[in-house]
Amino acid sequence: AIAIAQALCAHPAIFRLDLGFNQIGGKGLRAIASLLLSSSSLLCLDLSGNSFWSRLSLLAPSSMSALAPLGRALSNDSCRLQLLHLDQADIDHKGLTALVDGLLSNHVLLNLRLAENKLDARSGLTLGTLLSGNDTLTNLDLRDNQLKDAGAQALAAGLVENTSLRCLVLWNNGISVAGISSFALPLGTASPLQIFDVGGNSVGAQGVLALKESLWRNNSLHTIGLANAQLGDEGGIAVAEVIEGNAHVQRLDLRRNYLGVAGLMALRLSMKTNEALLEVALDAVNEMSMSETRELQERFQAEIRAACDQNSAAIKSSGAAAPPELSTMGGPSAMDLLGKLGIACA
């Protein structure tokens, strides 16, 4: 990493640098930080899969953590970086603090990914500070961490003061109704958020209902990720109530939820008055279901898709722009859209 960074310092057109899973340590990261200060073209940096944890961090302050040089580089006006990936990077609390300290003075970074770092509730407090103090970041991907309810609540509090974030991914963070409900305040105000993915968490019907009135008032959110959110029949009915009162949500991911006949029927009925929804991602009906039940579910799904197609045709004929379609592949849809709606190198 040191040799690469030194060689690239004189390279006038380096745009993206992928150094993921290369056993980069503190010395290598310091060299990369120097590169960020000297390069006027480097916009995208991927350092995922490198371990930036050290036993010294147990005693040393955050200013001496492995990520401190990167944080200082990000705070410098010479840094042009717009995308930073630090997935699976063993980021401890002091390293995250150093990173956030730098980003609080940063005005260029748009896309930050910190997935699979075992970030906990205390990390959530630090990230909440980032959201309240940074008005440049547009995409924040925190999937597969351990933020829990307390971390989600801290993020929601920071989101209230944020004016730039467009996409927030909280997939699989051990969040329950108590954490989900804390987003009612930011979602019910003038939030700029467009994509909100809380799939893989224990949202349930109560979580959806806690956000219902806020989502009715929200006019910026166009994609909601609720895959594998333990919705069930009651959750499907709650989502139908949201759809019925919201005229802006266009993409909805409900995969890996057993919505049952009642949930699908409610969704189908809500589509009779909804003119905004363009796509509802649903799993194929279980072939092991009773014949009569399966036929009903398949019919309701077909009618939901037909209603979405009708809305899509109406929007196309009006000339209005629609957000990208949900991916047909596995995984939470908002994470798919993160790449599509981010900067070109996302």
N, C-alpha and C positions, 0 to 999 in steps of 0.2 A: 504493500500500500504506500509506503514511503517513496519508493522508487517511481511508482506510477504517478503519485501526486507531484513529485519534482519534475517529472517529464512533461506532465500536462500543464504545468505553470506557464510554459512558453507556447502552449497550443492556443491559437486565437479563436478556434471555432468549436471547442468541446461543448456539447449541448447536454448530454446525458451521461452519467457515470454509474454503472451498476457494479458494486463491490460486495454484493450479498454473499453470505456463507463463505467467507475467506479468512476466518480466524484473525480478524483485525483487532488489535489491542489499542492501548493508550497512545503509544508512539505513532502508530499508523493514523489514528484519529486526529492527532495534532497536525500531522502533515496534510491531511484532508482539510482541516480547518484553515490552514494557511492557503491552500488552493482556492478555497471559497473566497478569500479576500483578494486574491490576485487575478482570478478569472472573471472576465466581464460577460462570458457566454454560458457558463455552467448553470443550468436551470433545474435539473433533475438529479437527485442523488438517492441511491438505494443502498442502505447499509444493513438490511435485514439479515438475520441469522448470524450476526457477530455478537459476542458476549461483551457487554460494557459494564459488567459488575466486577467489583474488586473488594477484597476483605478490608482494604484501607478505607473504604467508604463507611464502614461501621464507626470509625473514629474521626475521620477527616470531615471538614465542612463541605457543603455542596459545591463551593468554588474550587475544590480540589478533586471532584469526582471525575470519572473517565469522560463524561459528556460535557464537562465544563468548557473545554476548548471549542467544541461545536457551538455551545450556547453563546460564547463570546463572539464567535465569527458571525452568528446569525444576528447579533445585536449591532453589528457594524454596517454602516451605510454602503460599504463597498460590496457587500454580499448581494448577489442577484438571484439566489436560489428560490424557486417557486414550488418545488415538490420535494418532500423528504419522507422516505420510507424507513421505519425502524421496527419492523415486525420481528418478533422472536429475538430480541436484542438484550434480554436480561436487564432491562432498565429498572434500577432501584429508585427509591424515593428521592434520594439526594441527586442522582443523575437527572431525574425528571425535573426536579426543582431548578437545576442549572439550565436545562433546556428551556423551560418556561421563562426563566429570568431573561434569557436572550430574546425569546419571541415577544416579550412584552415591549421591546423596543424595535421589533422588526416590522417592516411595512411592505414586504414583497412576498413572503411565503404564503401560498394559497392552499396547499394540500399536505396534510400531515397524517401519516398512518403509524399507529402504535399498537398494532394487534398482537395478541398472544404474548404479553409481557407480565402477566400476573399482577397487573395494576389493581390496587385495592381501594378501599374507601378513602384512605389518606391521599392517595394519588388523585382521586376524584376531586378533593378539595383544591389541589394544585392546578388541575385542569380547569376547574371552575374559575380560578383566578385568571387563567389564560383567556377564557372566553369573555370575562368581564373587562379585561384590559387590552385585548387585541381586536382591532376592527379591520383586519386584512384577511385572515384565514377564512376560507370558504368551505373546505372539506375536512372533516375530522373523523377518522376511522378508528374506533376503539374496540373492535370485535374481539371476542374470545379472551376477555380479561375477567377480573373478579371485583368489579366496582361495587356490586351489591346495591342495596337501597340507599345507603348513606352517600355513596359516590354519585349515584344518579341524582340525588337531591342537590348535591353541590354543583353538579353540571347544570341542572335546571336553574339554579339561582344565578349562575354566571350567564346563562343564556338570556335571562331577562334583560341584561345590560348590553348584550351583544347586538351589533348591527350589520355583521358581514356573513355569518355562517349560513351556508346553503344546504349542506348535507351533514347529518350526524348519524353515524352507525354505532349502535350499542348492542349488536347481536351477541347473544350468549354471555351475559355478564351477571347472572344470578340475581336479576332484578325482579321484584314482585310488585304487587299492587301499590304498596307504600311508595316505592321509587317511581313507578310509572305515573302515579297521580300527581307527583311534583311538577310534571311538565305541563300541567293544565294552565299554569300562570303564563309561562313564556309563549305557549301555543295560542293562548287567548288574547295576547297583545299583538303589537305590530312586529312580530318576529319575521325575519327574512328567510327562515328555514323553508326549504322546498322538498327535501327528502329526509324522512325520519324513519329509521329502521330499529325497531325494538324486538324483532323476532328472536326466537330462541330463549326468551325469558318467560316468566310466569305471569303473563299479562291477564289472561282470563277475561271473562265477561265484566268483572268489576273494574279491571284496569281500563277497558274500552269505555265503560260508562263514566269513569272519572274524567276522561278526556272529551266526552261527547260535546258538551256545551262549548268548550274552547275550540273544538274542531268546527263547530257550526259557525263560529265567528271568524275563524282563520281564513284568510284569502290568499295566502302565499304557498301553502303546502300542496304539492301536486302528487307526491308519491309516499305511501305509507307501507312499511314492511312489518307484517304480522305473521310471518311464516313460523310454524312450530311454536305458537304462543299460547297453547293450552286453552283455546277458545271454546271448543265444544258447541253444542246447540245454542246455549244461552249466549255465548260469545258471538256466534253468527247473527243472532237477533240483535245484539248490541251494535255490531258493525252496521247492520241494516239501518238502524236508527241514525247512525252517523251519516251514512250515505244519503238518507232521505233529507237531511237538513243541510248538507254541504254542497255548494255549487262549484267547487274548485278542485277537489281531489280527482285525479285522472288515472292513477295507477294504484292498484291495491294487491298486495301479495298475501294470500290466505292459505298457501300450501302447508301441508303437514299439520292440518287441523281437521279433526273429525267434526264437521259442521252439522252432519245429519240432515234429515228431511226438514226439520223445523228451521234450522239455520239457513239452509239453501232456499227454502220457501220465502223466508223473510227477506233475504237478499233479492230474490227475483221480484217480489212485490215492491221493494224500495226502488228498483230500477224503472218502474213505471213513471216515476216523477223526476228521476235524475237524468240530467242532460249533459253532465260533465264527465262521468266515468267512462274511460276508454278501454280499460283492461282490468280484469280480475283474474289473478293467477290461482287456479284451483287444481288439486290433485284429481286424477281419474278416480271414479267411484270404485270402491273395493268390490272385486268380483265375488268375494265370499258373502256379500250382503244378500239378504233375502230378495228374491226376484222382484216382488212388488215394490219394495223399498228402493232397490237399485234403479228400477225404471223411473221412479219419481225423481230421484236425485239426478239421474242423467238428463231427464227432461228439464228440470230446473236449471241445471248447469248450461244446457243448450240455450235456454231462454235468456239467461244472464249474458252469455256470449253474444247472442243476437242483439240484445239491447246495447251492449258496448259497441258492437259494429255499427249500429244505427247512429250512436253518438259520434263515433269516429268519422263516419261519412258526412254528418252534419258539420263537424268542425272543418273537415277538409274543404267542403264546398264553400265555407265562409272565408277560407284563406287564413285562418288562425293557425299558429304553430302549436304542436303538441310535443310533450317530452318524449325521449326515446322509449321504445317498447321494452318491457321487462324481458330478461333473458329466459330462454326456455330451458337452460341448463339448471343444475341443482345449485343450492346456495341462496342466501338472502338477496332479494332483488335490488335493494338499495346499494349493496356493495357492487353489484354489476353496473348500476347507473353511476356510481361514484367515478368510475373510469370514463364513462361516456360524457359526463357533464363537467369533469375537471378540465385542467389544461391539457394540451395535446399530448404531453408525455405521460399522462396519468395511466 
